């Protein structure tokens, strides 16, 4: 569900925002590219703050065995 819902909504949002960008002529119709650049930059910045896990949960022994 976490992948299917954004995958189904993203094309509608992208085409609508592209159309709005062209119609409103903000930044000469290039507003969508500025927004996409900002989202991509924010995603990159967030990915640099992720830390590796200290342990591997797959190597734990079950407690009920």
C-alpha positions in Angstrom: 0.0 0.0 0.0 2.8 2.4 0.8 4.1 2.0 -2.8 0.8 1.6 -4.7 -0.9 4.7 -3.5 1.9 7.2 -4.3 2.5 5.4 -7.6 -1.2 5.8 -8.6 -1.4 9.5 -7.4 2.0 10.8 -8.6 1.1 10.9 -12.4 -2.0 13.0 -11.7 -0.2 15.4 -9.4 2.8 15.7 -11.8 0.7 16.5 -14.9 -1.6 18.8 -12.9 1.3 20.8 -11.5 3.0 21.0 -14.9 -0.2 22.3 -16.4 -0.6 24.8 -13.6 3.0 25.9 -14.0 2.4 26.5 -17.7 -0.9 28.3 -17.3 0.2 30.6 -14.5 3.5 31.4 -16.2 5.3 31.6 -12.9 9.0 31.5 -13.6 8.1 31.5 -17.3 6.2 28.2 -16.9 9.2 26.5 -15.2 7.8 26.4 -11.7 7.4 22.7 -11.8 11.1 22.2 -12.4 12.0 24.4 -9.5 9.6 22.4 -7.3 11.0 19.1 -8.4 14.5 20.4 -7.8 13.6 21.4 -4.3 11.9 18.1 -3.5 14.9 16.2 -4.9 17.3 18.3 -2.9 15.3 17.8 0.2 15.3 14.0 -0.4 19.1 14.1 -0.9 19.7 16.1 2.2 17.5 13.7 4.2 19.4 10.7 2.9 22.7 12.1 4.2 21.3 12.1 7.7 20.4 8.3 7.7 22.6 6.1 9.9 23.4 2.5 9.4 21.9 0.0 11.8 24.0 -1.2 14.7 22.6 -4.7 14.6 21.0 -7.1 12.1 17.6 -8.3 13.4 17.9 -11.4 11.1 20.8 -12.7 13.2 18.8 -12.7 16.5 17.8 -16.0 17.9 14.1 -16.5 18.6 13.1 -16.4 22.2 10.4 -19.0 22.0 12.6 -21.8 20.7 
